[in-house]
Amino acid sequence: MEAFWLLVQHQDYDVKLQEKCLKHCDFNLKNKSYLTDRIMVNREGTQIYGTQFNKPIIDKKNVDKRRKEMGLEPLKDYLKKREK
């Protein structure tokens, strides 16, 4: 399922496919958060989990609470890893 998610995650030219897979596939919570943000960025230019760099985060004040619910580390820790 991880390999399939990775393929879907990068199908930016077919957001409808990404949305269908998000709704119907048994992706783990972490992967669902990445795909949700990817879809949102492609549709609206915003995100809710902070997984897509350099894009605005809706309700940034509560992003770490949402990230924790999806099994993600705090945003500041995630960003530190990406700087290396």
mmCIF file of the N, C-alpha and C atoms, coordinates in Angstrom:
data_MODEL
# 
_entry.id   MODEL 
# 
loop_
_atom_site.group_PDB 
_atom_site.id 
_atom_site.type_symbol 
_atom_site.label_atom_id 
_atom_site.label_alt_id 
_atom_site.label_comp_id 
_atom_site.label_asym_id 
_atom_site.label_entity_id 
_atom_site.label_seq_id 
_atom_site.pdbx_PDB_ins_code 
_atom_site.Cartn_x 
_atom_site.Cartn_y 
_atom_site.Cartn_z 
_atom_site.occupancy 
_atom_site.B_iso_or_equiv 
_atom_site.pdbx_formal_charge 
_atom_site.auth_seq_id 
_atom_site.auth_comp_id 
_atom_site.auth_asym_id 
_atom_site.auth_atom_id 
_atom_site.pdbx_PDB_model_num 
ATOM 1   N N  . MET A 1 1  ? 0.829   -1.187 0.000   1.00 0.00 ? 1  MET A N  1 
ATOM 2   C CA . MET A 1 1  ? 0.000   0.000  0.000   1.00 0.00 ? 1  MET A CA 1 
ATOM 3   C C  . MET A 1 1  ? 0.882   1.262  0.000   1.00 0.00 ? 1  MET A C  1 
ATOM 4   N N  . GLU A 1 2  ? 2.038   1.173  0.641   1.00 0.00 ? 2  GLU A N  1 
ATOM 5   C CA . GLU A 1 2  ? 2.959   2.319  0.691   1.00 0.00 ? 2  GLU A CA 1 
ATOM 6   C C  . GLU A 1 2  ? 3.419   2.728  -0.714  1.00 0.00 ? 2  GLU A C  1 
ATOM 7   N N  . ALA A 1 3  ? 3.766   1.747  -1.527  1.00 0.00 ? 3  ALA A N  1 
ATOM 8   C CA . ALA A 1 3  ? 4.217   2.038  -2.892  1.00 0.00 ? 3  ALA A CA 1 
ATOM 9   C C  . ALA A 1 3  ? 3.087   2.642  -3.720  1.00 0.00 ? 3  ALA A C  1 
ATOM 10  N N  . PHE A 1 4  ? 1.878   2.126  -3.545  1.00 0.00 ? 4  PHE A N  1 
ATOM 11  C CA . PHE A 1 4  ? 0.735   2.675  -4.274  1.00 0.00 ? 4  PHE A CA 1 
ATOM 12  C C  . PHE A 1 4  ? 0.477   4.120  -3.843  1.00 0.00 ? 4  PHE A C  1 
ATOM 13  N N  . TRP A 1 5  ? 0.533   4.372  -2.533  1.00 0.00 ? 5  TRP A N  1 
ATOM 14  C CA . TRP A 1 5  ? 0.346   5.739  -2.035  1.00 0.00 ? 5  TRP A CA 1 
ATOM 15  C C  . TRP A 1 5  ? 1.374   6.681  -2.666  1.00 0.00 ? 5  TRP A C  1 
ATOM 16  N N  . LEU A 1 6  ? 2.619   6.245  -2.750  1.00 0.00 ? 6  LEU A N  1 
ATOM 17  C CA . LEU A 1 6  ? 3.673   7.081  -3.312  1.00 0.00 ? 6  LEU A CA 1 
ATOM 18  C C  . LEU A 1 6  ? 3.364   7.440  -4.769  1.00 0.00 ? 6  LEU A C  1 
ATOM 19  N N  . LEU A 1 7  ? 2.876   6.491  -5.519  1.00 0.00 ? 7  LEU A N  1 
ATOM 20  C CA . LEU A 1 7  ? 2.486   6.769  -6.906  1.00 0.00 ? 7  LEU A CA 1 
ATOM 21  C C  . LEU A 1 7  ? 1.340   7.781  -6.966  1.00 0.00 ? 7  LEU A C  1 
ATOM 22  N N  . VAL A 1 8  ? 0.328   7.582  -6.137  1.00 0.00 ? 8  VAL A N  1 
ATOM 23  C CA . VAL A 1 8  ? -0.829  8.484  -6.117  1.00 0.00 ? 8  VAL A CA 1 
ATOM 24  C C  . VAL A 1 8  ? -0.402  9.872  -5.657  1.00 0.00 ? 8  VAL A C  1 
ATOM 25  N N  . GLN A 1 9  ? 0.449   9.940  -4.657  1.00 0.00 ? 9  GLN A N  1 
ATOM 26  C CA . GLN A 1 9  ? 0.913   11.217 -4.107  1.00 0.00 ? 9  GLN A CA 1 
ATOM 27  C C  . GLN A 1 9  ? 1.520   12.110 -5.190  1.00 0.00 ? 9  GLN A C  1 
ATOM 28  N N  . HIS A 1 10 ? 2.146   11.513 -6.171  1.00 0.00 ? 10 HIS A N  1 
ATOM 29  C CA . HIS A 1 10 ? 2.838   12.293 -7.195  1.00 0.00 ? 10 HIS A CA 1 
ATOM 30  C C  . HIS A 1 10 ? 2.056   12.419 -8.506  1.00 0.00 ? 10 HIS A C  1 
ATOM 31  N N  . GLN A 1 11 ? 0.789   12.104 -8.474  1.00 0.00 ? 11 GLN A N  1 
ATOM 32  C CA . GLN A 1 11 ? -0.059  12.243 -9.660  1.00 0.00 ? 11 GLN A CA 1 
ATOM 33  C C  . GLN A 1 11 ? -0.745  13.612 -9.662  1.00 0.00 ? 11 GLN A C  1 
ATOM 34  N N  . ASP A 1 12 ? 0.033   14.656 -9.568  1.00 0.00 ? 12 ASP A N  1 
ATOM 35  C CA . ASP A 1 12 ? -0.517  16.009 -9.449  1.00 0.00 ? 12 ASP A CA 1 
ATOM 36  C C  . ASP A 1 12 ? -1.346  16.429 -10.652 1.00 0.00 ? 12 ASP A C  1 
ATOM 37  N N  . TYR A 1 13 ? -1.144  15.817 -11.778 1.00 0.00 ? 13 TYR A N  1 
ATOM 38  C CA . TYR A 1 13 ? -1.921  16.155 -12.969 1.00 0.00 ? 13 TYR A CA 1 
ATOM 39  C C  . TYR A 1 13 ? -3.334  15.566 -12.898 1.00 0.00 ? 13 TYR A C  1 
ATOM 40  N N  . ASP A 1 14 ? -3.587  14.683 -11.936 1.00 0.00 ? 14 ASP A N  1 
ATOM 41  C CA . ASP A 1 14 ? -4.898  14.035 -11.809 1.00 0.00 ? 14 ASP A CA 1 
ATOM 42  C C  . ASP A 1 14 ? -5.388  14.119 -10.361 1.00 0.00 ? 14 ASP A C  1 
ATOM 43  N N  . VAL A 1 15 ? -5.782  15.307 -9.963  1.00 0.00 ? 15 VAL A N  1 
ATOM 44  C CA . VAL A 1 15 ? -6.223  15.537 -8.592  1.00 0.00 ? 15 VAL A CA 1 
ATOM 45  C C  . VAL A 1 15 ? -7.485  14.730 -8.282  1.00 0.00 ? 15 VAL A C  1 
ATOM 46  N N  . LYS A 1 16 ? -8.320  14.518 -9.271  1.00 0.00 ? 16 LYS A N  1 
ATOM 47  C CA . LYS A 1 16 ? -9.528  13.711 -9.046  1.00 0.00 ? 16 LYS A CA 1 
ATOM 48  C C  . LYS A 1 16 ? -9.163  12.280 -8.646  1.00 0.00 ? 16 LYS A C  1 
ATOM 49  N N  . LEU A 1 17 ? -8.137  11.732 -9.278  1.00 0.00 ? 17 LEU A N  1 
ATOM 50  C CA . LEU A 1 17 ? -7.658  10.402 -8.896  1.00 0.00 ? 17 LEU A CA 1 
ATOM 51  C C  . LEU A 1 17 ? -7.146  10.425 -7.458  1.00 0.00 ? 17 LEU A C  1 
ATOM 52  N N  . GLN A 1 18 ? -6.374  11.441 -7.118  1.00 0.00 ? 18 GLN A N  1 
ATOM 53  C CA . GLN A 1 18 ? -5.865  11.558 -5.754  1.00 0.00 ? 18 GLN A CA 1 
ATOM 54  C C  . GLN A 1 18 ? -7.022  11.613 -4.750  1.00 0.00 ? 18 GLN A C  1 
ATOM 55  N N  . GLU A 1 19 ? -8.045  12.374 -5.063  1.00 0.00 ? 19 GLU A N  1 
ATOM 56  C CA . GLU A 1 19 ? -9.200  12.493 -4.165  1.00 0.00 ? 19 GLU A CA 1 
ATOM 57  C C  . GLU A 1 19 ? -9.931  11.154 -4.013  1.00 0.00 ? 19 GLU A C  1 
ATOM 58  N N  . LYS A 1 20 ? -10.107 10.437 -5.097  1.00 0.00 ? 20 LYS A N  1 
ATOM 59  C CA . LYS A 1 20 ? -10.766 9.130  -5.029  1.00 0.00 ? 20 LYS A CA 1 
ATOM 60  C C  . LYS A 1 20 ? -9.960  8.158  -4.183  1.00 0.00 ? 20 LYS A C  1 
ATOM 61  N N  . CYS A 1 21 ? -8.655  8.162  -4.370  1.00 0.00 ? 21 CYS A N  1 
ATOM 62  C CA . CYS A 1 21 ? -7.796  7.268  -3.594  1.00 0.00 ? 21 CYS A CA 1 
ATOM 63  C C  . CYS A 1 21 ? -7.792  7.648  -2.121  1.00 0.00 ? 21 CYS A C  1 
ATOM 64  N N  . LEU A 1 22 ? -7.784  8.927  -1.834  1.00 0.00 ? 22 LEU A N  1 
ATOM 65  C CA . LEU A 1 22 ? -7.831  9.369  -0.438  1.00 0.00 ? 22 LEU A CA 1 
ATOM 66  C C  . LEU A 1 22 ? -9.109  8.871  0.227   1.00 0.00 ? 22 LEU A C  1 
ATOM 67  N N  . LYS A 1 23 ? -10.195 8.914  -0.491  1.00 0.00 ? 23 LYS A N  1 
ATOM 68  C CA . LYS A 1 23 ? -11.489 8.510  0.051   1.00 0.00 ? 23 LYS A CA 1 
ATOM 69  C C  . LYS A 1 23 ? -11.627 6.990  0.180   1.00 0.00 ? 23 LYS A C  1 
ATOM 70  N N  . HIS A 1 24 ? -11.110 6.240  -0.783  1.00 0.00 ? 24 HIS A N  1 
ATOM 71  C CA . HIS A 1 24 ? -11.403 4.812  -0.852  1.00 0.00 ? 24 HIS A CA 1 
ATOM 72  C C  . HIS A 1 24 ? -10.251 3.882  -0.486  1.00 0.00 ? 24 HIS A C  1 
ATOM 73  N N  . CYS A 1 25 ? -9.038  4.383  -0.415  1.00 0.00 ? 25 CYS A N  1 
ATOM 74  C CA . CYS A 1 25 ? -7.890  3.507  -0.140  1.00 0.00 ? 25 CYS A CA 1 
ATOM 75  C C  . CYS A 1 25 ? -7.565  3.479  1.342   1.00 0.00 ? 25 CYS A C  1 
ATOM 76  N N  . ASP A 1 26 ? -6.992  2.383  1.761   1.00 0.00 ? 26 ASP A N  1 
ATOM 77  C CA . ASP A 1 26 ? -6.664  2.176  3.172   1.00 0.00 ? 26 ASP A CA 1 
ATOM 78  C C  . ASP A 1 26 ? -5.246  2.669  3.482   1.00 0.00 ? 26 ASP A C  1 
ATOM 79  N N  . PHE A 1 27 ? -4.980  3.940  3.196   1.00 0.00 ? 27 PHE A N  1 
ATOM 80  C CA . PHE A 1 27 ? -3.677  4.518  3.513   1.00 0.00 ? 27 PHE A CA 1 
ATOM 81  C C  . PHE A 1 27 ? -3.584  4.751  5.015   1.00 0.00 ? 27 PHE A C  1 
ATOM 82  N N  . ASN A 1 28 ? -2.368  4.688  5.563   1.00 0.00 ? 28 ASN A N  1 
ATOM 83  C CA . ASN A 1 28 ? -2.213  4.995  6.978   1.00 0.00 ? 28 ASN A CA 1 
ATOM 84  C C  . ASN A 1 28 ? -2.429  6.502  7.196   1.00 0.00 ? 28 ASN A C  1 
ATOM 85  N N  . LEU A 1 29 ? -2.609  6.895  8.443   1.00 0.00 ? 29 LEU A N  1 
ATOM 86  C CA . LEU A 1 29 ? -2.937  8.289  8.747   1.00 0.00 ? 29 LEU A CA 1 
ATOM 87  C C  . LEU A 1 29 ? -1.867  9.263  8.271   1.00 0.00 ? 29 LEU A C  1 
ATOM 88  N N  . LYS A 1 30 ? -0.619  8.897  8.450   1.00 0.00 ? 30 LYS A N  1 
ATOM 89  C CA . LYS A 1 30 ? 0.469   9.777  8.010   1.00 0.00 ? 30 LYS A CA 1 
ATOM 90  C C  . LYS A 1 30 ? 0.375   10.033 6.507   1.00 0.00 ? 30 LYS A C  1 
ATOM 91  N N  . ASN A 1 31 ? 0.204   8.980  5.736   1.00 0.00 ? 31 ASN A N  1 
ATOM 92  C CA . ASN A 1 31 ? 0.114   9.135  4.289   1.00 0.00 ? 31 ASN A CA 1 
ATOM 93  C C  . ASN A 1 31 ? -1.147  9.889  3.881   1.00 0.00 ? 31 ASN A C  1 
ATOM 94  N N  . LYS A 1 32 ? -2.228  9.698  4.618   1.00 0.00 ? 32 LYS A N  1 
ATOM 95  C CA . LYS A 1 32 ? -3.450  10.461 4.341   1.00 0.00 ? 32 LYS A CA 1 
ATOM 96  C C  . LYS A 1 32 ? -3.219  11.960 4.549   1.00 0.00 ? 32 LYS A C  1 
ATOM 97  N N  . SER A 1 33 ? -2.436  12.299 5.565   1.00 0.00 ? 33 SER A N  1 
ATOM 98  C CA . SER A 1 33 ? -2.179  13.724 5.810   1.00 0.00 ? 33 SER A CA 1 
ATOM 99  C C  . SER A 1 33 ? -1.357  14.330 4.670   1.00 0.00 ? 33 SER A C  1 
ATOM 100 N N  . TYR A 1 34 ? -0.354  13.606 4.199   1.00 0.00 ? 34 TYR A N  1 
ATOM 101 C CA . TYR A 1 34 ? 0.453   14.093 3.074   1.00 0.00 ? 34 TYR A CA 1 
ATOM 102 C C  . TYR A 1 34 ? -0.400  14.253 1.812   1.00 0.00 ? 34 TYR A C  1 
ATOM 103 N N  . LEU A 1 35 ? -1.243  13.263 1.545   1.00 0.00 ? 35 LEU A N  1 
ATOM 104 C CA . LEU A 1 35 ? -2.079  13.326 0.349   1.00 0.00 ? 35 LEU A CA 1 
ATOM 105 C C  . LEU A 1 35 ? -3.137  14.424 0.469   1.00 0.00 ? 35 LEU A C  1 
ATOM 106 N N  . THR A 1 36 ? -3.692  14.592 1.653   1.00 0.00 ? 36 THR A N  1 
ATOM 107 C CA . THR A 1 36 ? -4.660  15.667 1.875   1.00 0.00 ? 36 THR A CA 1 
ATOM 108 C C  . THR A 1 36 ? -4.033  17.016 1.564   1.00 0.00 ? 36 THR A C  1 
ATOM 109 N N  . ASP A 1 37 ? -2.847  17.248 2.117   1.00 0.00 ? 37 ASP A N  1 
ATOM 110 C CA . ASP A 1 37 ? -2.163  18.519 1.851   1.00 0.00 ? 37 ASP A CA 1 
ATOM 111 C C  . ASP A 1 37 ? -1.838  18.680 0.368   1.00 0.00 ? 37 ASP A C  1 
ATOM 112 N N  . ARG A 1 38 ? -1.416  17.620 -0.264  1.00 0.00 ? 38 ARG A N  1 
ATOM 113 C CA . ARG A 1 38 ? -1.058  17.694 -1.685  1.00 0.00 ? 38 ARG A CA 1 
ATOM 114 C C  . ARG A 1 38 ? -2.268  18.092 -2.519  1.00 0.00 ? 38 ARG A C  1 
ATOM 115 N N  . ILE A 1 39 ? -3.405  17.478 -2.223  1.00 0.00 ? 39 ILE A N  1 
ATOM 116 C CA . ILE A 1 39 ? -4.647  17.800 -2.930  1.00 0.00 ? 39 ILE A CA 1 
ATOM 117 C C  . ILE A 1 39 ? -5.034  19.250 -2.675  1.00 0.00 ? 39 ILE A C  1 
ATOM 118 N N  . MET A 1 40 ? -4.978  19.655 -1.414  1.00 0.00 ? 40 MET A N  1 
ATOM 119 C CA . MET A 1 40 ? -5.352  21.032 -1.080  1.00 0.00 ? 40 MET A CA 1 
ATOM 120 C C  . MET A 1 40 ? -4.453  22.051 -1.779  1.00 0.00 ? 40 MET A C  1 
ATOM 121 N N  . VAL A 1 41 ? -3.165  21.786 -1.792  1.00 0.00 ? 41 VAL A N  1 
ATOM 122 C CA . VAL A 1 41 ? -2.226  22.700 -2.458  1.00 0.00 ? 41 VAL A CA 1 
ATOM 123 C C  . VAL A 1 41 ? -2.553  22.787 -3.941  1.00 0.00 ? 41 VAL A C  1 
ATOM 124 N N  . ASN A 1 42 ? -2.841  21.659 -4.556  1.00 0.00 ? 42 ASN A N  1 
ATOM 125 C CA . ASN A 1 42 ? -3.174  21.671 -5.978  1.00 0.00 ? 42 ASN A CA 1 
ATOM 126 C C  . ASN A 1 42 ? -4.511  22.344 -6.257  1.00 0.00 ? 42 ASN A C  1 
ATOM 127 N N  . ARG A 1 43 ? -5.440  22.237 -5.346  1.00 0.00 ? 43 ARG A N  1 
ATOM 128 C CA . ARG A 1 43 ? -6.769  22.832 -5.542  1.00 0.00 ? 43 ARG A CA 1 
ATOM 129 C C  . ARG A 1 43 ? -6.817  24.302 -5.118  1.00 0.00 ? 43 ARG A C  1 
ATOM 130 N N  . GLU A 1 44 ? -6.256  24.597 -3.935  1.00 0.00 ? 44 GLU A N  1 
ATOM 131 C CA . GLU A 1 44 ? -6.461  25.908 -3.309  1.00 0.00 ? 44 GLU A CA 1 
ATOM 132 C C  . GLU A 1 44 ? -5.182  26.672 -2.990  1.00 0.00 ? 44 GLU A C  1 
ATOM 133 N N  . GLY A 1 45 ? -4.061  25.983 -3.029  1.00 0.00 ? 45 GLY A N  1 
ATOM 134 C CA . GLY A 1 45 ? -2.800  26.629 -2.679  1.00 0.00 ? 45 GLY A CA 1 
ATOM 135 C C  . GLY A 1 45 ? -2.522  26.685 -1.191  1.00 0.00 ? 45 GLY A C  1 
ATOM 136 N N  . THR A 1 46 ? -3.340  25.989 -0.386  1.00 0.00 ? 46 THR A N  1 
ATOM 137 C CA . THR A 1 46 ? -3.155  25.957 1.065   1.00 0.00 ? 46 THR A CA 1 
ATOM 138 C C  . THR A 1 46 ? -3.111  24.505 1.539   1.00 0.00 ? 46 THR A C  1 
ATOM 139 N N  . GLN A 1 47 ? -2.782  24.338 2.820   1.00 0.00 ? 47 GLN A N  1 
ATOM 140 C CA . GLN A 1 47 ? -2.691  22.996 3.409   1.00 0.00 ? 47 GLN A CA 1 
ATOM 141 C C  . GLN A 1 47 ? -3.087  23.061 4.877   1.00 0.00 ? 47 GLN A C  1 
ATOM 142 N N  . ILE A 1 48 ? -3.285  21.896 5.497   1.00 0.00 ? 48 ILE A N  1 
ATOM 143 C CA . ILE A 1 48 ? -3.658  21.893 6.915   1.00 0.00 ? 48 ILE A CA 1 
ATOM 144 C C  . ILE A 1 48 ? -2.663  21.165 7.815   1.00 0.00 ? 48 ILE A C  1 
ATOM 145 N N  . TYR A 1 49 ? -1.787  20.342 7.262   1.00 0.00 ? 49 TYR A N  1 
ATOM 146 C CA . TYR A 1 49 ? -0.830  19.584 8.075   1.00 0.00 ? 49 TYR A CA 1 
ATOM 147 C C  . TYR A 1 49 ? 0.612   20.066 7.946   1.00 0.00 ? 49 TYR A C  1 
ATOM 148 N N  . GLY A 1 50 ? 0.889   20.923 7.014   1.00 0.00 ? 50 GLY A N  1 
ATOM 149 C CA . GLY A 1 50 ? 2.238   21.455 6.863   1.00 0.00 ? 50 GLY A CA 1 
ATOM 150 C C  . GLY A 1 50 ? 3.226   20.487 6.237   1.00 0.00 ? 50 GLY A C  1 
ATOM 151 N N  . THR A 1 51 ? 2.753   19.594 5.398   1.00 0.00 ? 51 THR A N  1 
ATOM 152 C CA . THR A 1 51 ? 3.642   18.613 4.775   1.00 0.00 ? 51 THR A CA 1 
ATOM 153 C C  . THR A 1 51 ? 4.232   19.092 3.452   1.00 0.00 ? 51 THR A C  1 
ATOM 154 N N  . GLN A 1 52 ? 3.664   20.115 2.879   1.00 0.00 ? 52 GLN A N  1 
ATOM 155 C CA . GLN A 1 52 ? 4.114   20.645 1.589   1.00 0.00 ? 52 GLN A CA 1 
ATOM 156 C C  . GLN A 1 52 ? 4.817   21.980 1.838   1.00 0.00 ? 52 GLN A C  1 
ATOM 157 N N  . PHE A 1 53 ? 6.075   22.035 1.549   1.00 0.00 ? 53 PHE A N  1 
ATOM 158 C CA . PHE A 1 53 ? 6.881   23.187 1.898   1.00 0.00 ? 53 PHE A CA 1 
ATOM 159 C C  . PHE A 1 53 ? 6.496   24.442 1.139   1.00 0.00 ? 53 PHE A C  1 
ATOM 160 N N  . ASN A 1 54 ? 6.697   25.565 1.804   1.00 0.00 ? 54 ASN A N  1 
ATOM 161 C CA . ASN A 1 54 ? 6.501   26.885 1.216   1.00 0.00 ? 54 ASN A CA 1 
ATOM 162 C C  . ASN A 1 54 ? 5.076   27.149 0.753   1.00 0.00 ? 54 ASN A C  1 
ATOM 163 N N  . LYS A 1 55 ? 4.122   26.502 1.374   1.00 0.00 ? 55 LYS A N  1 
ATOM 164 C CA . LYS A 1 55 ? 2.719   26.751 1.080   1.00 0.00 ? 55 LYS A CA 1 
ATOM 165 C C  . LYS A 1 55 ? 2.032   27.164 2.379   1.00 0.00 ? 55 LYS A C  1 
ATOM 166 N N  . PRO A 1 56 ? 1.081   28.089 2.302   1.00 0.00 ? 56 PRO A N  1 
ATOM 167 C CA . PRO A 1 56 ? 0.402   28.554 3.523   1.00 0.00 ? 56 PRO A CA 1 
ATOM 168 C C  . PRO A 1 56 ? -0.348  27.428 4.235   1.00 0.00 ? 56 PRO A C  1 
ATOM 169 N N  . ILE A 1 57 ? -0.317  27.475 5.559   1.00 0.00 ? 57 ILE A N  1 
ATOM 170 C CA . ILE A 1 57 ? -1.020  26.505 6.396   1.00 0.00 ? 57 ILE A CA 1 
ATOM 171 C C  . ILE A 1 57 ? -2.242  27.189 6.995   1.00 0.00 ? 57 ILE A C  1 
ATOM 172 N N  . ILE A 1 58 ? -3.400  26.576 6.785   1.00 0.00 ? 58 ILE A N  1 
ATOM 173 C CA . ILE A 1 58 ? -4.635  27.083 7.379   1.00 0.00 ? 58 ILE A CA 1 
ATOM 174 C C  . ILE A 1 58 ? -4.603  26.797 8.876   1.00 0.00 ? 58 ILE A C  1 
ATOM 175 N N  . ASP A 1 59 ? -4.963  27.788 9.684   1.00 0.00 ? 59 ASP A N  1 
ATOM 176 C CA . ASP A 1 59 ? -5.019  27.650 11.145  1.00 0.00 ? 59 ASP A CA 1 
ATOM 177 C C  . ASP A 1 59 ? -3.699  27.105 11.690  1.00 0.00 ? 59 ASP A C  1 
ATOM 178 N N  . LYS A 1 60 ? -2.628  27.820 11.384  1.00 0.00 ? 60 LYS A N  1 
ATOM 179 C CA . LYS A 1 60 ? -1.282  27.385 11.776  1.00 0.00 ? 60 LYS A CA 1 
ATOM 180 C C  . LYS A 1 60 ? -1.157  27.216 13.289  1.00 0.00 ? 60 LYS A C  1 
ATOM 181 N N  . LYS A 1 61 ? -1.944  27.958 14.041  1.00 0.00 ? 61 LYS A N  1 
ATOM 182 C CA . LYS A 1 61 ? -1.909  27.881 15.503  1.00 0.00 ? 61 LYS A CA 1 
ATOM 183 C C  . LYS A 1 61 ? -2.173  26.445 15.995  1.00 0.00 ? 61 LYS A C  1 
ATOM 184 N N  . ASN A 1 62 ? -3.014  25.713 15.283  1.00 0.00 ? 62 ASN A N  1 
ATOM 185 C CA . ASN A 1 62 ? -3.389  24.365 15.714  1.00 0.00 ? 62 ASN A CA 1 
ATOM 186 C C  . ASN A 1 62 ? -2.777  23.257 14.848  1.00 0.00 ? 62 ASN A C  1 
ATOM 187 N N  . VAL A 1 63 ? -1.777  23.607 14.044  1.00 0.00 ? 63 VAL A N  1 
ATOM 188 C CA . VAL A 1 63 ? -1.208  22.609 13.128  1.00 0.00 ? 63 VAL A CA 1 
ATOM 189 C C  . VAL A 1 63 ? -0.580  21.437 13.878  1.00 0.00 ? 63 VAL A C  1 
ATOM 190 N N  . ASP A 1 64 ? 0.083   21.682 14.993  1.00 0.00 ? 64 ASP A N  1 
ATOM 191 C CA . ASP A 1 64 ? 0.721   20.572 15.707  1.00 0.00 ? 64 ASP A CA 1 
ATOM 192 C C  . ASP A 1 64 ? -0.307  19.624 16.315  1.00 0.00 ? 64 ASP A C  1 
ATOM 193 N N  . LYS A 1 65 ? -1.444  20.148 16.719  1.00 0.00 ? 65 LYS A N  1 
ATOM 194 C CA . LYS A 1 65 ? -2.518  19.293 17.234  1.00 0.00 ? 65 LYS A CA 1 
ATOM 195 C C  . LYS A 1 65 ? -3.016  18.375 16.118  1.00 0.00 ? 65 LYS A C  1 
ATOM 196 N N  . ARG A 1 66 ? -3.237  18.927 14.932  1.00 0.00 ? 66 ARG A N  1 
ATOM 197 C CA . ARG A 1 66 ? -3.682  18.118 13.795  1.00 0.00 ? 66 ARG A CA 1 
ATOM 198 C C  . ARG A 1 66 ? -2.604  17.112 13.399  1.00 0.00 ? 66 ARG A C  1 
ATOM 199 N N  . ARG A 1 67 ? -1.346  17.554 13.394  1.00 0.00 ? 67 ARG A N  1 
ATOM 200 C CA . ARG A 1 67 ? -0.244  16.656 13.033  1.00 0.00 ? 67 ARG A CA 1 
ATOM 201 C C  . ARG A 1 67 ? -0.164  15.478 14.008  1.00 0.00 ? 67 ARG A C  1 
ATOM 202 N N  . LYS A 1 68 ? -0.313  15.749 15.279  1.00 0.00 ? 68 LYS A N  1 
ATOM 203 C CA . LYS A 1 68 ? -0.252  14.688 16.282  1.00 0.00 ? 68 LYS A CA 1 
ATOM 204 C C  . LYS A 1 68 ? -1.364  13.663 16.060  1.00 0.00 ? 68 LYS A C  1 
ATOM 205 N N  . GLU A 1 69 ? -2.559  14.134 15.739  1.00 0.00 ? 69 GLU A N  1 
ATOM 206 C CA . GLU A 1 69 ? -3.686  13.232 15.477  1.00 0.00 ? 69 GLU A CA 1 
ATOM 207 C C  . GLU A 1 69 ? -3.418  12.303 14.296  1.00 0.00 ? 69 GLU A C  1 
ATOM 208 N N  . MET A 1 70 ? -2.558  12.725 13.381  1.00 0.00 ? 70 MET A N  1 
ATOM 209 C CA . MET A 1 70 ? -2.236  11.934 12.191  1.00 0.00 ? 70 MET A CA 1 
ATOM 210 C C  . MET A 1 70 ? -0.925  11.164 12.338  1.00 0.00 ? 70 MET A C  1 
ATOM 211 N N  . GLY A 1 71 ? -0.333  11.210 13.513  1.00 0.00 ? 71 GLY A N  1 
ATOM 212 C CA . GLY A 1 71 ? 0.902   10.474 13.756  1.00 0.00 ? 71 GLY A CA 1 
ATOM 213 C C  . GLY A 1 71 ? 2.147   11.173 13.242  1.00 0.00 ? 71 GLY A C  1 
ATOM 214 N N  . LEU A 1 72 ? 2.060   12.494 13.057  1.00 0.00 ? 72 LEU A N  1 
ATOM 215 C CA . LEU A 1 72 ? 3.200   13.274 12.570  1.00 0.00 ? 72 LEU A CA 1 
ATOM 216 C C  . LEU A 1 72 ? 3.885   13.995 13.731  1.00 0.00 ? 72 LEU A C  1 
ATOM 217 N N  . GLU A 1 73 ? 5.160   14.248 13.566  1.00 0.00 ? 73 GLU A N  1 
ATOM 218 C CA . GLU A 1 73 ? 5.920   14.990 14.555  1.00 0.00 ? 73 GLU A CA 1 
ATOM 219 C C  . GLU A 1 73 ? 5.545   16.475 14.497  1.00 0.00 ? 73 GLU A C  1 
ATOM 220 N N  . PRO A 1 74 ? 5.899   17.253 15.532  1.00 0.00 ? 74 PRO A N  1 
ATOM 221 C CA . PRO A 1 74 ? 5.627   18.693 15.499  1.00 0.00 ? 74 PRO A CA 1 
ATOM 222 C C  . PRO A 1 74 ? 6.266   19.345 14.266  1.00 0.00 ? 74 PRO A C  1 
ATOM 223 N N  . LEU A 1 75 ? 5.627   20.365 13.774  1.00 0.00 ? 75 LEU A N  1 
ATOM 224 C CA . LEU A 1 75 ? 6.074   21.026 12.551  1.00 0.00 ? 75 LEU A CA 1 
ATOM 225 C C  . LEU A 1 75 ? 7.512   21.518 12.663  1.00 0.00 ? 75 LEU A C  1 
ATOM 226 N N  . LYS A 1 76 ? 7.877   22.103 13.794  1.00 0.00 ? 76 LYS A N  1 
ATOM 227 C CA . LYS A 1 76 ? 9.243   22.632 13.920  1.00 0.00 ? 76 LYS A CA 1 
ATOM 228 C C  . LYS A 1 76 ? 10.286  21.520 13.809  1.00 0.00 ? 76 LYS A C  1 
ATOM 229 N N  . ASP A 1 77 ? 10.002  20.339 14.331  1.00 0.00 ? 77 ASP A N  1 
ATOM 230 C CA . ASP A 1 77 ? 10.932  19.211 14.217  1.00 0.00 ? 77 ASP A CA 1 
ATOM 231 C C  . ASP A 1 77 ? 11.019  18.712 12.773  1.00 0.00 ? 77 ASP A C  1 
ATOM 232 N N  . TYR A 1 78 ? 9.893   18.678 12.103  1.00 0.00 ? 78 TYR A N  1 
ATOM 233 C CA . TYR A 1 78 ? 9.843   18.272 10.698  1.00 0.00 ? 78 TYR A CA 1 
ATOM 234 C C  . TYR A 1 78 ? 10.646  19.234 9.828   1.00 0.00 ? 78 TYR A C  1 
ATOM 235 N N  . LEU A 1 79 ? 10.483  20.512 10.087  1.00 0.00 ? 79 LEU A N  1 
ATOM 236 C CA . LEU A 1 79 ? 11.201  21.519 9.309   1.00 0.00 ? 79 LEU A CA 1 
ATOM 237 C C  . LEU A 1 79 ? 12.711  21.468 9.557   1.00 0.00 ? 79 LEU A C  1 
ATOM 238 N N  . LYS A 1 80 ? 13.110  21.185 10.791  1.00 0.00 ? 80 LYS A N  1 
ATOM 239 C CA . LYS A 1 80 ? 14.528  21.057 11.114  1.00 0.00 ? 80 LYS A CA 1 
ATOM 240 C C  . LYS A 1 80 ? 15.177  19.920 10.319  1.00 0.00 ? 80 LYS A C  1 
ATOM 241 N N  . LYS A 1 81 ? 14.474  18.802 10.210  1.00 0.00 ? 81 LYS A N  1 
ATOM 242 C CA . LYS A 1 81 ? 15.002  17.669 9.446   1.00 0.00 ? 81 LYS A CA 1 
ATOM 243 C C  . LYS A 1 81 ? 15.154  18.020 7.978   1.00 0.00 ? 81 LYS A C  1 
ATOM 244 N N  . ARG A 1 82 ? 14.256  18.812 7.450   1.00 0.00 ? 82 ARG A N  1 
ATOM 245 C CA . ARG A 1 82 ? 14.298  19.187 6.041   1.00 0.00 ? 82 ARG A CA 1 
ATOM 246 C C  . ARG A 1 82 ? 15.421  20.168 5.749   1.00 0.00 ? 82 ARG A C  1 
ATOM 247 N N  . GLU A 1 83 ? 15.882  20.890 6.753   1.00 0.00 ? 83 GLU A N  1 
ATOM 248 C CA . GLU A 1 83 ? 16.973  21.867 6.563   1.00 0.00 ? 83 GLU A CA 1 
ATOM 249 C C  . GLU A 1 83 ? 18.307  21.170 6.380   1.00 0.00 ? 83 GLU A C  1 
ATOM 250 N N  . LYS A 1 84 ? 18.447  19.953 6.879   1.00 0.00 ? 84 LYS A N  1 
ATOM 251 C CA . LYS A 1 84 ? 19.730  19.237 6.819   1.00 0.00 ? 84 LYS A CA 1 
ATOM 252 C C  . LYS A 1 84 ? 20.041  18.731 5.449   1.00 0.00 ? 84 LYS A C  1 
# 
